[in-house]
């Protein structure tokens, strides 16, 4: 198998990504460090890039200027440039493994013109106009799709006069409204677009009951399930996981993290990583770490702040990370020794 578990290490690293560099962060208890990632020869000459996803030790990367697409194994340093796909500037990617066909797949969502699926086993793209990025009544937001439970997940908005879900599920029954010229009576709903890698179909899913539709929420992987987190205006952080299969998907409450007396910037605190011992690493986002005066003029940028929370003991503590630089996004990465040549066999 091209996903041989013997070649996948039972460790997950947190990778911090900026437009021109990557850092691997490791921490234990109250201390940690971040080290800069060294690229292989194929990627060294590419100055600005985006990381879209991670699966079994591979990272999916696009080069910003040239729109080139790469798969890279950070441990072995092996990389591969993929065959060209016609990329639009409003283009979104997801990357995952289809166990039914023993194949790695890349999903490309493109504005208005459908999408495409790349098979690493076949080394080819398949175009499908039924895969939307944005169209008549929904629009995919944020870029990289989160891989969980054999599916990719994106933030999305859905425009409709009313919402109806399938019985016993949070899946939305989409209406056939066509292109909406007049928005009178229509409402924009915050939803999740889920694309199944096995049957290659997509559905829209309502967020859990109790989420604030006016506030943002974040996705991450929790033991193979999609985990949704939302900061409730600094009072607590609510977390849910998406369970079920096919038409019977439902949200289950995972935990609530109290945020009392955690200090400055608490309204921006969000989970970014589950550690091996069960603790949760939380962070005040770098873009939010700016202090303003009464006229909203920036005074200074605060240092990035990390906390660790133990859900069993319900204890939080400050975590100090040495050598860390600014970053724009983070991704969980499982180290592996799988070869790109092996993945194409």
Secondary structure as GFF3:
##gff-version 3
##sequence-region A 1 345
A	DSSP	three_ten_helix	5	7	.	.	.	ID=ss1
A	DSSP	beta_strand	8	18	.	.	.	ID=ss2
A	DSSP	beta_strand	21	28	.	.	.	ID=ss3
A	DSSP	beta_strand	31	36	.	.	.	ID=ss4
A	DSSP	alpha_helix	41	44	.	.	.	ID=ss5
A	DSSP	beta_strand	49	55	.	.	.	ID=ss6
A	DSSP	beta_strand	58	63	.	.	.	ID=ss7
A	DSSP	beta_strand	69	73	.	.	.	ID=ss8
A	DSSP	beta_strand	79	81	.	.	.	ID=ss9
A	DSSP	beta_strand	91	98	.	.	.	ID=ss10
A	DSSP	beta_strand	103	110	.	.	.	ID=ss11
A	DSSP	beta_strand	115	119	.	.	.	ID=ss12
A	DSSP	beta_strand	124	128	.	.	.	ID=ss13
A	DSSP	beta_strand	138	148	.	.	.	ID=ss14
A	DSSP	beta_strand	151	160	.	.	.	ID=ss15
A	DSSP	beta_strand	187	196	.	.	.	ID=ss16
A	DSSP	beta_strand	201	206	.	.	.	ID=ss17
A	DSSP	beta_strand	218	222	.	.	.	ID=ss18
A	DSSP	beta_strand	225	231	.	.	.	ID=ss19
A	DSSP	beta_strand	236	245	.	.	.	ID=ss20
A	DSSP	beta_strand	248	258	.	.	.	ID=ss21
A	DSSP	three_ten_helix	266	268	.	.	.	ID=ss22
A	DSSP	beta_strand	269	274	.	.	.	ID=ss23
A	DSSP	beta_strand	280	284	.	.	.	ID=ss24
A	DSSP	three_ten_helix	286	288	.	.	.	ID=ss25
A	DSSP	beta_strand	290	292	.	.	.	ID=ss26
A	DSSP	beta_strand	298	301	.	.	.	ID=ss27
A	DSSP	beta_strand	305	310	.	.	.	ID=ss28
A	DSSP	beta_strand	315	322	.	.	.	ID=ss29
A	DSSP	beta_strand	329	336	.	.	.	ID=ss30
A	DSSP	alpha_helix	340	343	.	.	.	ID=ss31
###
